[in-house]
């Protein structure tokens, strides 16, 4: 998953206390613990990095020292940033973008006593965990809000890259829409960027001009929401609640609570129980959620969402339970079967009702 650089490297290190001693030389205790964060964007982006930084702030509230670097490209500069953080005393590091994966693994080999967490990746090591949220569950709930609100039965979806992370989110959203409005379709447009307000807004306008009256997004800025408001349509945000970005259009937003994992992970380090793991949790853990609904939502939306949330959390509703057909009409999930976590994680096809092309490499 994430991200394309939005600014040149050279962002300011935000430091809360720093030792020059290599953190790998000592056992990690609260007294010597220093946690570093490598961010793809700005902590003020009102999206993905803002949400990630809430995990760091939760640590600081516990009196834990942290550092961070913003606007880090997904290239060799990432490796330099990680090594710089270690040189400045960080003994726990979270790299928050998919494109940081290989650099994280490379540096981790050189510092076996430093603990790493990589967001959204799939490569682990003895001292590297991966973490992410089952955002498709929250997107299903957002789909209910969109499906009940649309009048044209055409909902636009501005998506970053044609990768499984985005695809499963689109499909989860579509399943939510279809649960309350089987006639509605999802119109997908790719931007091939995580963070580019100009490109994202233009993509939103493209589908709005085709008759969509609601915009959902998998992007890191509020530009698609602003486009929806300017066209008299409605929108859903992403990552964090953004009701003020487009107050005449905003319905709700599927959001992350990264502190759920970050604080748990750090606590296992401190109590000596940490081990490398692939963390992927959803609504029931609090890792993902749906932001409060605005007054613009259709009547009865809250009740429908509450019922679906309860069913997802108690397991009676499985979002990817068959029968499920792809956009060509071929059966992908037979009746009575449920997609495995691994199959959902690697999803590479659109469900029926989603209009758009997934480019093949």
C-alpha angles and dihedrals in degrees: 000000000000144000162000118201115260099186140020117274112261098091114155119266110236105212131188103186120327138203121201090212113107106256091218091072097070140048110262114252131158089260095058098026113122119172122204126200126200111203130195093206144012122301085230096057092108087228140055101352093041087056093046091050091058087070090056092047090052088059092049089053086060091054094256118145116239142179132191142187121206133206097023115171122230094247140077090307086074091061091051092050092051092049091047091053090052091048088055093055106271112149096174121047133184118198106197107196132073092231091060091066103099093042090051092052092046095053093041090063090060094048108042094168094055114090118224135193120193119196120228098350132118105215117097136175137186089278099029127083128183124220139186142141130249091246091169087075092058090042089055088059091046088052090059090056091049095044092053093046104046118101098181093046088229117113122185123219120197105201131184109216134356093247129126093261092060095036096054089047091053091048093047090050091048091051089053092049092048093049089070102019115029091177095063122100132201119229111204126202123180123218100181090220135089095205123026115116094193095051093042093051092049090050091051091050089051093061094036088057088054092061104272112145098188130048126205121182147199095196136109101236135062093238095110089052092051090050091053092052092048090054095046092250132121132252148194122217131216140223097008134019110273106178092148096055093074107001094174093053110027118112105169140300139236104236143188128232099200091173087072090071100027096055092044092049094049091047091055089053091052095046093046098245099106118131134164111273144161103240115197116155136158144194097326092058095046091241090122131021145162117256119236114286120251123230088256093075118107119265112273095023095118093053093050092048093047091052093048093047091053091049093049092048095048092044098243090114115054109185096209100041117133153292089065124155128196124234091274091056095253116140110247101168117032121222113276095026131099127209113251121239088251092054092047091048091053097039112155105169138067124243120238111283095039113111116201143084125258105212114231118221 
